[in-house]
C-alpha cells in the first residue's frame, strides 16, 4: 500500500487528455520497488493552463514531470536548460527541477535505442527505413543519426514533412546520410533489399483496418522490424514481418526505456525493468 508523508516527493505527467497514460503505473511501481517516498500522478492540463502548470512544478517543489501530447513542443519555451537531444529534437518529454531550475530532456529517442540494444541490435553502420515524420519519428531520427547509422530512408504520408526533417538532420547532425522516399508499396519495395532495420513511427497499426504501409513480401530474415505502436502489442506489421522470417521489436520496449531514462534522471536509480515490463504487459492486455 502507498503511504504518503509530509516529505513525499511529487512527480507526474502533463498531457491533454491523459487518462490512458501508462506512466503512472511504471513510475509508481518503481518508487514502491525502491521504497522511495514519492508519488506520480496524471495531470490533465489544457493548453491554456500549461504555463500555470509549469510554474507549479517550482511552486510545489515537485521532483519532475513527464510531458506528453499536445505539450511536448510548447513546454520548450519555459525551460531554463535543455539537454542536447531535447535541443535537437525540438521537443521535451521529461522535466527535472534541479536547484530551482527547469531542465528539459527528451528520452524517447534513447528509449527507442535501448529497446533495440536489448533485442541485441547495434544500429551503428546500419541502414534504417523510418516510416513517419511526427514527434516520435523526429526523436528516433535524431537519435539514430547521433548513433552512427550508415543511411536513413525517411518516408511519410505528407512528403513535405519528411523533407523538412531530412533537411534539418542534414544541417544539424554531421555525416547524416538521408534520403526521402515515397510512402508507397512499390517505392519502399525498391529500398528494402538495402535496409537492415525498419521502424514504424506512424500511428498506423492502432486500428484493425489500418493499411499496411509497406509491402510485406519484401521483408525477410535480413530485417529487424520495429513498431513503436504498443496498443495492440502485436501489430499487423509485426505479424507480417514474423511470417516473412524477420526479427521484430514491439513498442513496449521504447515505452519502458523512455520511462527508465526519465526515472534515472530524477532519482539516479535504474528502473526494475523486468517488474515494470510485466506490469505493462498486463496493462496493454486489458
Ligand atoms: P504525431 O506527431 O501525430 O505523428 C503521426 C505520424 O503518423 C505522422 O508521421 C503522420 O503522417 C502519420 N500518420 C497518421 N495517420 C496516417 C495515415 N492514415 N497514413 C499514413 N501515415 C499516417 O504522433 P507521434 O507522437 O509521432 O506518435 C506516433 C505513434 O507512435 C502513436 O501511435 C504513438 O502512440 C506512438 N508512440 C509510441 C511511443 C512508445 O514509447 N512506444 C512513444 C511515442 C509515440 P503525416 O505527417 O502525413 O500526418
Boltz pocket constraint, residues with backbone or C-beta under 6 A from the ligand:
constraints:
  - pocket:
      binder: B
      contacts: [[A, 108], [A, 131], [A, 132], [A, 133], [A, 134], [A, 135], [A, 136], [A, 137], [A, 156], [A, 157], [A, 158], [A, 159], [A, 161], [A, 200], [A, 201], [A, 202], [A, 203], [A, 204], [A, 206], [A, 227], [A, 228], [A, 229], [A, 230], [A, 251], [A, 252], [A, 254], [A, 255], [A, 256], [A, 258]]
      max_distance: 6.0
